[in-house]
Amino acid sequence: MITLQHINKSFRVAKRQAGFGRAVKALFARDHEIIHALSDVSFTIRDGEMVGYIGPNGAGKSTTIKIMCGVLTPDSGTCEIDGRTPWRERVAHVRGIGVVFGQRSQLWWDVPIIDSFELIRDIYKTDDRTYRGNLSELTGLLDLGELLKTPARSLSLGQRMRCEIAASLLHNPKTLFLDEPTIGLDAVSKIAVRQFIKKLNAERGTTVILTTHDMQDIEALTERILLIGKGRILLDGSLDELKRRSSERKTLVVEYSGAAPGICEGMALSEAKEGRLVINLDPVVMPVSEAISYLAAQAELLDVSVSGISSEEMVAGLYKEYRI
């Protein structure tokens, strides 16, 4: 169980204008600005949940993750993970968590990956049987193979990310924090990593907190979304609920022969090519069935497809709604 209550975190950042004179002045007196990274953040995540933690750059996602990992201490508020306060009981806490930061590596740059894995095993004091079993399973599922013999500096970003995920799971963590875990992966590798995370959650009941800008990751892995903006939790709900909330607009793709059909109130033409129209429809003004009947009365329709708002559009709409 993860519980955050009224978490606040601020940073004091030095500021100065460009120029040599201002640089010299800054040696003796600096101007500072207080950045409020988190303001009264509260939420609870149950054991075994997979939660998407989303928001624009600078919203406070990574700061929250670092507090939950014990890397940062908040200015005020409480955080308990499995009955422990992360920044006060760091040694005991980190034994129960796995962390993957897409922009940070836990692998040693100049040694083969297997050497990094064995050092991680010693750091977490993982018994040999558990380590060997996990290593064998992770090597197969993430297709590591020959990568284990290769130094981290010689791997592509996608290969390194697969190794990072494996490294975070060698000690059987109960909670897994993933910050942009599929960054740099090709389509095949992304699908493999998503399937692996889902299997991990289903078979071991691992709690997964995922921060990413890739909405396909969110759709494939999570059922619940936390939206943060300007350091505050703005929304907490299921992906389906958020889609229903944002599903007023429909998109009709119409293929036709002959003269193009006209549009009426409730419709907005998004794209027009010979034989094909893309129409944005407001179903409150005109239901989808009536819109199709209206178009069919004016032209011979060859094909019609109807879709709702995409996840990317939904999230962009939420950002605009909350001005973040």
Number of C-alpha atoms within 10 A of each C-alpha: 14 17 17 19 15 15 22 21 22 16 13 10 11 11 11 12 10 8 8 9 9 13 14 10 11 15 8 7 10 13 10 12 10 10 12 15 20 25 18 15 20 16 14 13 17 11 16 16 18 25 24 26 25 24 25 17 12 14 20 23 25 16 20 23 21 17 19 24 22 20 14 15 20 21 12 14 16 17 24 16 20 14 11 14 19 24 20 11 11 14 12 13 19 17 17 16 22 22 23 22 19 19 10 10 14 16 22 15 14 12 16 18 26 18 16 21 23 17 14 19 19 14 11 16 12 17 11 12 9 13 21 14 11 18 21 12 14 21 17 11 15 17 15 19 12 9 19 17 13 16 19 23 15 14 15 11 16 17 19 23 26 24 27 23 24 22 25 20 21 23 24 18 17 19 27 24 22 22 22 18 26 23 17 16 18 11 9 8 18 19 15 14 20 18 15 15 16 18 13 15 20 12 8 13 16 22 24 26 21 25 24 21 18 15 17 14 20 23 15 12 19 19 16 21 24 20 21 23 22 20 24 19 21 15 14 17 13 15 18 13 14 18 16 12 10 18 16 13 16 19 20 22 18 22 19 19 13 11 11 20 18 11 14 12 10 16 20 14 15 13 11 13 9 11 15 18 19 19 20 20 25 19 17 10 11 16 13 17 9 11 20 17 10 16 18 16 10 14 16 15 19 12 10 15 11 15 12 18 17 14 18 13 13 19 21 14 14 18 17 10 9 10 9 15
